[in-house]
Amino acid sequence: MTGEDPAPAQGPPEFNPLRYPPCACPRHSPGPGPERDKDDAGDSALLRELRTRMNEENRLRRWARGQS
């Protein structure tokens, strides 16, 4: 095949966390601790904070509509 350009080199594959299981060592496992509610079991602190803020804003909107 003369006159054809070689195929461009591809970079390393993108990291996919689904291909690697979570670490089960004591350092990275949650370990024993206080039981959390089912609703907040998978939520991060930031997500809980945002949810609290959203609930407060919605409460204020309902209050403002009732006063208008």
C-alpha positions as CSV (number, residue, x, y, z in Angstrom):
1,M,0.0,0.0,0.0
2,T,2.0,2.8,-1.2
3,G,1.1,6.5,-0.8
4,E,-1.0,6.0,2.3
5,D,-0.3,7.8,5.5
6,P,0.2,5.6,8.6
7,A,-2.7,5.6,11.1
8,P,-2.3,8.2,13.9
9,A,-1.0,6.9,17.2
10,Q,-3.6,6.6,19.9
11,G,-3.0,7.8,23.4
12,P,-3.4,5.7,26.5
13,P,-7.0,4.4,27.1
14,E,-9.2,6.6,29.3
15,F,-9.4,5.5,33.0
16,N,-12.7,3.7,33.7
17,P,-13.4,3.1,37.4
18,L,-16.1,0.5,36.5
19,R,-13.3,-1.8,35.3
20,Y,-11.6,-1.8,38.7
21,P,-13.4,-3.1,41.9
22,P,-13.3,-0.8,45.0
23,C,-10.5,-1.4,47.4
24,A,-11.5,-3.6,50.3
25,C,-8.5,-2.9,52.6
26,P,-9.2,-1.5,56.1
27,R,-7.7,1.9,55.1
28,H,-10.3,2.4,52.3
29,S,-13.3,0.5,53.6
30,P,-15.9,2.4,55.6
31,G,-15.6,0.1,58.6
32,P,-17.9,0.2,61.6
33,G,-19.5,3.4,62.4
34,P,-22.8,5.0,63.3
35,E,-25.8,3.8,61.2
36,R,-26.9,6.3,58.6
37,D,-30.4,6.8,57.3
38,K,-31.3,4.9,54.1
39,D,-31.9,8.2,52.3
40,D,-28.5,9.6,53.1
41,A,-26.6,6.3,52.8
42,G,-24.9,7.1,49.4
43,D,-24.9,10.9,49.6
44,S,-21.8,13.0,50.0
45,A,-21.6,15.9,52.5
46,L,-21.9,18.3,49.5
47,L,-25.0,16.6,48.2
48,R,-26.6,16.8,51.7
49,E,-25.7,20.4,52.0
50,L,-27.2,21.2,48.6
51,R,-30.4,19.3,49.4
52,T,-30.8,21.2,52.6
53,R,-30.3,24.5,50.8
54,M,-32.8,23.6,48.2
55,N,-35.4,22.6,50.8
56,E,-34.9,26.0,52.5
57,E,-35.2,27.9,49.3
58,N,-38.4,26.0,48.4
59,R,-39.8,26.7,51.9
60,L,-39.1,30.4,51.4
61,R,-40.8,30.4,48.0
62,R,-43.9,28.7,49.4
63,W,-44.0,31.3,52.2
64,A,-43.6,34.2,49.7
65,R,-46.4,32.9,47.5
66,G,-48.7,32.7,50.6
67,Q,-47.9,36.3,51.6
68,S,-48.3,37.8,48.1
